[in-house]
Amino acid sequence: MTLLGVEGYGTKRILQLSGGNRKKVEVAKAFLTESPVILLDEPTNELDLASRNTVWQRIRALSSRGSAVVMVSHDMNEILALAHRVLELDEGVLRTDERRASHMGDASGTAYLLITFEK
């Protein structure tokens, strides 16, 4: 909670928070676990740049400690910055995205699943 600047929101109702602060609380809760597998659904959506960088650093730290991070995003730049492996979900078809560099800026309707873990 401290990393994302929402440590004072533990007693507030989630609906009282702004969209960005709601997202920060949700992501902070996901990072509380010591689970070997972390599932994230667009964790940086609605976040400011500083918070986004904090989330990226935390994802990298979890990965380096051996946790598998499975993340869904429509932001190919984010996926390329973080992923060791990328799967593409396009119109219900899931496949390894060997062409991921060619998708830069063209994520129309495509969801990318980042799967990262220490190499």
JOWOMO-V411913 format. One record per residue. N is the residue number from 1. PHI is phi in whole degrees, 0 to 359 (999 if undefined). NEAR is the number of other C-alpha atoms within 10 Angstrom. D_FIRST is the distance of its C-alpha to the first C-alpha in whole Angstrom. Layout:
n->N phi->PHI near->NEAR d_first->D_FIRST
n->N phi->PHI near->NEAR d_first->D_FIRST
//
This chain:
n->1 phi->999 near->17 d_first->0
n->2 phi->294 near->8 d_first->4
n->3 phi->305 near->12 d_first->6
n->4 phi->261 near->18 d_first->6
n->5 phi->74 near->13 d_first->6
n->6 phi->237 near->14 d_first->5
n->7 phi->298 near->12 d_first->5
n->8 phi->276 near->9 d_first->8
n->9 phi->262 near->15 d_first->9
n->10 phi->297 near->10 d_first->9
n->11 phi->257 near->7 d_first->12
n->12 phi->274 near->9 d_first->13
n->13 phi->287 near->9 d_first->15
n->14 phi->301 near->15 d_first->14
n->15 phi->288 near->8 d_first->17
n->16 phi->278 near->10 d_first->17
n->17 phi->266 near->13 d_first->14
n->18 phi->292 near->11 d_first->16
n->19 phi->304 near->13 d_first->16
n->20 phi->295 near->15 d_first->13
n->21 phi->290 near->18 d_first->11
n->22 phi->300 near->19 d_first->12
n->23 phi->298 near->20 d_first->11
n->24 phi->300 near->26 d_first->8
n->25 phi->296 near->20 d_first->7
n->26 phi->299 near->15 d_first->10
n->27 phi->293 near->19 d_first->9
n->28 phi->300 near->21 d_first->5
n->29 phi->297 near->11 d_first->8
n->30 phi->296 near->15 d_first->10
n->31 phi->279 near->18 d_first->9
n->32 phi->288 near->9 d_first->9
n->33 phi->285 near->10 d_first->12
n->34 phi->255 near->10 d_first->15
n->35 phi->295 near->13 d_first->17
n->36 phi->285 near->13 d_first->20
n->37 phi->230 near->16 d_first->20
n->38 phi->244 near->19 d_first->17
n->39 phi->251 near->16 d_first->18
n->40 phi->229 near->19 d_first->16
n->41 phi->248 near->13 d_first->18
n->42 phi->44 near->18 d_first->18
n->43 phi->293 near->20 d_first->14
n->44 phi->257 near->22 d_first->15
n->45 phi->299 near->15 d_first->17
n->46 phi->78 near->16 d_first->17
n->47 phi->264 near->18 d_first->14
n->48 phi->286 near->11 d_first->16
n->49 phi->301 near->10 d_first->17
n->50 phi->297 near->10 d_first->14
n->51 phi->293 near->17 d_first->11
n->52 phi->300 near->18 d_first->14
n->53 phi->297 near->13 d_first->15
n->54 phi->297 near->14 d_first->11
n->55 phi->297 near->21 d_first->11
n->56 phi->301 near->17 d_first->15
n->57 phi->298 near->13 d_first->14
n->58 phi->293 near->15 d_first->12
n->59 phi->299 near->23 d_first->15
n->60 phi->297 near->19 d_first->17
n->61 phi->295 near->14 d_first->16
n->62 phi->298 near->22 d_first->16
n->63 phi->297 near->23 d_first->19
n->64 phi->292 near->14 d_first->21
n->65 phi->275 near->11 d_first->20
n->66 phi->108 near->15 d_first->22
n->67 phi->286 near->19 d_first->20
n->68 phi->273 near->20 d_first->21
n->69 phi->248 near->24 d_first->19
n->70 phi->249 near->19 d_first->21
n->71 phi->228 near->21 d_first->20
n->72 phi->257 near->21 d_first->22
n->73 phi->206 near->20 d_first->22
n->74 phi->261 near->20 d_first->25
n->75 phi->264 near->18 d_first->24
n->76 phi->297 near->22 d_first->27
n->77 phi->300 near->13 d_first->26
n->78 phi->295 near->16 d_first->22
n->79 phi->299 near->21 d_first->24
n->80 phi->296 near->15 d_first->26
n->81 phi->288 near->9 d_first->24
n->82 phi->245 near->21 d_first->22
n->83 phi->278 near->20 d_first->24
n->84 phi->264 near->14 d_first->27
n->85 phi->214 near->16 d_first->28
n->86 phi->233 near->23 d_first->28
n->87 phi->243 near->18 d_first->30
n->88 phi->247 near->21 d_first->31
n->89 phi->248 near->17 d_first->31
n->90 phi->231 near->14 d_first->34
n->91 phi->52 near->9 d_first->36
n->92 phi->83 near->9 d_first->35
n->93 phi->255 near->7 d_first->36
n->94 phi->257 near->13 d_first->34
n->95 phi->210 near->13 d_first->35
n->96 phi->292 near->13 d_first->34
n->97 phi->263 near->16 d_first->34
n->98 phi->286 near->11 d_first->36
n->99 phi->258 near->9 d_first->37
n->100 phi->304 near->15 d_first->33
n->101 phi->295 near->11 d_first->34
n->102 phi->285 near->9 d_first->37
n->103 phi->271 near->13 d_first->34
n->104 phi->308 near->12 d_first->32
n->105 phi->78 near->11 d_first->32
n->106 phi->232 near->11 d_first->33
n->107 phi->253 near->14 d_first->31
n->108 phi->299 near->9 d_first->33
n->109 phi->76 near->10 d_first->32
n->110 phi->260 near->17 d_first->31
n->111 phi->255 near->20 d_first->28
n->112 phi->249 near->26 d_first->27
n->113 phi->255 near->27 d_first->25
n->114 phi->273 near->25 d_first->24
n->115 phi->235 near->20 d_first->24
n->116 phi->231 near->25 d_first->23
n->117 phi->199 near->23 d_first->23
n->118 phi->302 near->14 d_first->25
n->119 phi->291 near->7 d_first->28
//
